[in-house]
């Protein structure tokens, strides 16, 4: 890791934790209920495990962990395949309210299991990729090719991103 890299950990909100725990408990409850009260045997529990354990693992691997910025890039750190945005490609950076995400249509993604991630559409913003662990401190980052909304932005990182915009784009 470079000495001039600025790192911000992404903290999960209570809503994300509640969603994750509720999902785990629901899966467990349904499996136990089917086994003990419906005399269905182990088959439903095995089927639930084959579906939901990989889902839990994949969403955990894709959940954002950190935001890292250096001279050239902003990296959304994930356990699997970090997302890298070149600072030179950024044309717009602005704060957005949580209602933008809440009023968006999720076209492919995750609505709170370990994080809020995936592809979304909002009528004013258009298509964007969401990487959030909470629904506050949201930031829209636009490049020529893609839009992103990320969370857990501290003031220093926000200023660094704003300062990286090309003068002709402002």
Secondary structure, DSSP 8 states (H G I E B T S, - for coil): --TT-EEEE----HHHHHHHHHHHHHHHHHHHHHHHHS--TTHHHHHHHHHHHHHHHHHHHHSEEEEEE-SSEEEEEESSS-EEEEGGGEEEEEEE-HHHHHTSEEEEEEESSSSEEEEEEETTTEEEEEEESSSSSEEEEEESS-EEEE----HHHHHHHHHTS-GGG-
